[in-house]
Amino acid sequence: MEMSGAPGMPGRQQQRSGTVKRRRWGGLRQQWKLLGLFEIDQQHEFYSLTSMMKEGLAAAIQTTIDNPLTKDLSDDDFRSEVTQDHKEFSLETFAGPVFASLRGSLGITEEEYQQSLCSENCYLQFISNSKSKADFFLTNDKRFFLKTQNKREIKFLLANLKIYIKHLKNYPHSLLVKFLGVHKIRIPGSRKKYFIVMQSVFYPDDRINARYDIKGCEVSRWTEPAPEGSQIIVVLKDLNFEGQFISLEHQRSWLVQQVEIDTNFLQRLNVLDYSFLLAYQPLHQDERNQSLSFASLIVRTKRSVNPGSSPIYTSVVGVPGAVPDDDTSRPFSESDSGLKLSHDGDTTGSSFSPTCPEHIGPGADTPEIPDFKTQNRRLLPNLKNPLHVIDGPEQRYFIGIIDIFTVYSFKKRLEHLWKSLRHPGRSFSTVSPDAYCLRLCQWVQDHTK
């Protein structure tokens, strides 16, 4: 009797534990529904598609794990197209070595990338108020976005991938969205789908109060806010933000300059209609004091000036923000990189240099980037998503530039003409890339302090 009773105790404990877990899981599922995120379970229309995506991505990433980069990236790597056949579908991976190198440079290991994208937990469907017909999926930990794209957009990204990577190398703290993979899934009897994997700008999003999609114009730039007390996620727009400011104090000049650098890059790509994505949450008291900690400053300085923290064409990729376990490097001094630390932990001396490659005339050779100052780096926070997080005195801001595929084509020029007639004297999104760039920079100037 005693022997039969003893094994029964752990069984009952496991049963109770399982019940608690189911309750927690049920609570999370209900919370996601309130937030406008829908779990893609077996009853969902996208369950079959996302299950195939997971299976295909798991195999593609495993190939990278089993065959790590051992040489500098070549032109062939940028043109690489690898197809893996599965029982019910095939998955094609474009420029796999390039994106693997970029992921490594961002501090994302292949194992954690695989775990996030391919875990047993369901993807979430994000319901966007975007006018595009794209489908948005979010990994269960909400770290990565998967978005369907049309063939034209994929061709545009791949055609400009080399200069996109070069821009991130020249400006490691760029606010541009970080593309982590490009794929095509073929399902017999169904249309093929292209999709991209991106790093989420709003990560982690547990305490975010408000989210905005800013284009710097007024026509169709108001969204009805969620009812007071509601937990539904609503991405607000320009007119909703009027009367508010992004309060950064000493880091304001860095943000203004980086937006100028990134939008000048997009201007040269002849694109428009991209968005300045913004969210914020209040800082806790300990988070405010953290910036005053000397130990924190040391960690954040190493994170910010690590010479391997940009996407580079090498198998030895650095991790932005990672502090080496064996810290045998020589002591860091301010003169090493042009970084000046004020007493409150902000970066000063990051003024824009006229020698930046973004402002070199056509035909000129791009010089080597010599220092922290020329690259417009800042003191990064000690967080998992440091490149898109900026702390002000009272608020933590999540900032990124997304949706960079709209080319100023003949069709867009006609749309501009039509909107000019329909909305005389009012600003709208469809304008030339030059005007779009200048207008968004002006918006950031006017709404920061």
Secondary structure, 3 states (H helix, E strand, C coil): CHHHHHHHHHHHHHHHHHHHHHHHHHHHHHHHHHCCEEECCCCCCCHHHHHHHHHHHHHHHHHHHHCCCCCCCCHHHHHCEEEEECCCCEEEEECHHHHHHHHHHCCCCHHHHHHHHHCCCCCEEECCCCCCCCCEEECCCCCEEEEEECHHHHHHHHHCHHHHHHHHHHCCCCCECCEEEEEEEECCCCCCEEEEEEECCCCCCCCCCEEEEECCCCCCCCCCCCCCCCCCCCEEEHHHHCCCCECCHHHHHHHHHHHHHHHHHHHHCCECCCEEEEEEEECCHHHHHHCCCHHHHHHHHHHHHCCCCCCCCCCCCCCCCCCCCCCCCCCCCHHHCCCEECCCCCEECCCCCCCCHHHCCCCCCCCCCCCCCCCCCCCCCCCCCHHHEEECCCEEEEEEEECCCCECCHHHHHHHHHHHHHCCCCCCCCCCHHHHHHHHHHHHHHCEC
